[in-house]
Amino acid sequence: MEINKLDNPAWYSLNETHKDFVVDYEKIKFYDPNYCPFGGALNDEETASGIAKYATLTDSFFVIGNRPDITDKVRVESELICNQMVIDSRIDMDIHEDITKLQTEIHKNDLFKLVNLVQPGYFKNMTADLGNYYGIYKNHQLVAVVGERMKMESYTELSAIVTHPEHTGRGYAKQLIVHASNRIFNESKIPYLHVANTNFNAIRLYEKLGFLTRRKISFWKLHAHVL
């Protein structure tokens, strides 16, 4: 079934819609680290060589899925357990804010700064080129964003769901999620997202919008190990 591809989102995205961004070690595939420090493999027992090679390109990155096999050149720093959440129909909710598609260099610079203010470490210089990103500006300041990260033929991941700490509680994230999700449905694809399983406020928001938890999935944070 197509939905089973969500068990390995990086691998299938890099085999399908995002194949132009792949760093391919055959047994494991990674995104070019300038775009997204994520990778995935079909067989977790054959990942060590590829992971060691990728560690020469970037010193901090993630493998999605089961705990990967590694060499002594790499160490596991942490395991982030996420709820993988999926929605199967359009969201019927009015949008009151002006939503801007973030396309210009100024937009992308504002996006990079905001996401790394709130969620440092995931959003890279060229992450915005992976998909469409949308934002809300107030008084010429970007205060909330949402975008698309891992993309395959039938599924598009919502990511960078971020609101500036001084502008929370105003429904900005909700409206951006509705806008982005419905545009994904317009492309005959299904939106999904990943959220830390301890982020209960975000999970409640997503559930209110119609997202359901499909499974738990781990993001293993790896570091190049200097011997």
N, C-alpha and C positions, 0 to 999 in steps of 0.2 A: 504493500500500500504506500501511496505517496506520503501519507502523514508520518510513516516510520522514518522518513528522511530527517525529521525534526530531532530524532535521537542523535544525529550527527550533523548539526547545522553547518559547521565550518566546512567539513569535507564536501558536502553536497553543494553548498554555495559555490565553492571553488571549482567544482566539476561542471557547474551550470552557469548561472547568470554572471558570476564573478570570476570566471576562469581567466580573465585577463589580469587579475591581481594576484595570481598564485605564485608561490615559491614551492616548487614541486620536488619532493624527495621520494616520490613513488609510494612508499609505505605510509607516509604522512604528508599532508599538505598544509601550508601556512599562507596567510595573507602576507604580501609585501609589508614589512614592518612600518613603512611610512604611512600606510593606510590603516592597518588594524593588527594588533599583536596576537592574533588568534590562529589556532590550528586544530586539526582533527585527523583521526586515522580510523581505518576500518578494523585493523587488528592492533590492539593495544600492546601486544607483546613484540611488535616489530617497529617500535618508534624510536628506539634509543639513538640510532645513527642519524636519522633526520633531525631529531631534536638537538643533538650536539652540533650539527652543522648550522642550524638556524640560530643557535646561541652565539655564533660568531657574528651574526648580523645585528642582534639586539640583545641587551643583557637582561631584559625582563619581558616575559610573554606568558600566554595562557594556552593550555590545551584543554579542549572541551570534551567531556565524557568520562570514561573510566580513568583511574589513575594510570598515567603512561609509564612505560618502561624507559628508564634514563640511564646514562652513564655517569661516571664520577666527575664529568665536566659540567654537570648541571645539577642543581638541587631544587627540591620542592619547597617553596616558601610557605604556601598556604593552599587550602581548598575552600573555594567560595561555592556554597550550595545555593542554587537558585531554583525558584519555581519557574518552570517554562509554561507560559500562559498563552492560550489561543482563543480567538473569537471567530465565530462562524457566520456572522451576518452583520450587515451595516448597522451603525449606531444612529438611532433617531433622536437627535438632540440639537437644539438651536445653538448657533455660534454667534456671540455678540461682539467679540473682539475682532479687530483688524489683524489678519494673519498674513505675514510676509513670507514668501518663498525666498530662502537665503541663497542667493546666487552670486552676488558681487564679491569682490575681494574684501571689501569693508564688512559685508555681512559675514563672510567666513571667518574673518579675524575676530569679530564680535562673538561668533559662535564658539570658536576655539577657546577664547578667554573665559566665557561663561561656563562651559562644560568642565573645563579644568579647574575652575574655582570651586565647583560643587562636587565633581567626581574626578579628581585627578588620577591620571595614569592610564586611562582607556582611550582617550580621544587624541589622535595624532594629527600631524600637520595636514595630511591629505585624507583624513577620514571622511570629510564632507563630500568627497568625490565618489563615495560608494553608493550614494542614493540621494533622495530629495530630503532637504531639511527645511523646517518651517519655524518661525518665531513670532513673538509678540514684542513690539517696541513700545515703551512709554517714555515720553520726553527724550526721544532719541537714544534711549538706552535699551539694549536687548535684555529682557527680563525673564523670558521663558522660551524653551525650545523643545522640539522633538524631531527625530529624523529616522532614516532607514540605514541599517547596517548590513547584516548578512542577508543576501538575497539569492533565492533559487527560483526555479521555473514556476513553482506553485505557491511559494511562501516568501514573505518579506518581513524581516525583523524590525520592529520599532525599537529605537534606542535613543540614548542621550535625552531622556525625558527629565528635563532639568528646569528648575525655577530658581531665580536669584533669591538668596535667603531673606532679603528685605521685601520681597514681593510674593510670598507664599500666602495660601489661604484665600485666593481671589478667583479660583477656578480656571487659571490660565492653562495649567497642564491638562485638565480635563478637556478643554476646548481644542487644544492642539492634538490630543490623541484622537478625538472624534474626527477632526479634519484629516489627519494623516491616515487613519484607518480606512475611512471611506474612500479616499483616493486610491489606496491599495486595492480595495474591492472593485473600484472602477477599472482596474487593470486585470480583473479576473484572478486576483491572487488573494491569499488569506494572510492577515496580519498575525504576528506572534511576538512575544517579548520575553525577556528574562529579568527577574527581579530577585534580589537576595531574599532568602526565605525568612529572614528576620526583619525585613522591612514591611511591617504589618500595615502601616498607613497606606503605603503604595499598593499593596496587595488588595486592600479594601477598596481603594479607588478603582483599580482595574476590574475587580469583581462587579462593582456597581455599573460599570460601563458594559459589562457582558463577557469579559474575559474569564475563562475557566482554567484552572491549573491542570495541565496535561500530565506532567511528571516533574520530579526533581532531577536536576542535572548539575554536574559539577564543573566548575572552571578552576583548573589547577594552575596556580601561578608558579612559574619556574624562573630561575635565575641562572645565568652563567656562573659557574663555580670556579673561582680563582684558587688554584692549588698552591 
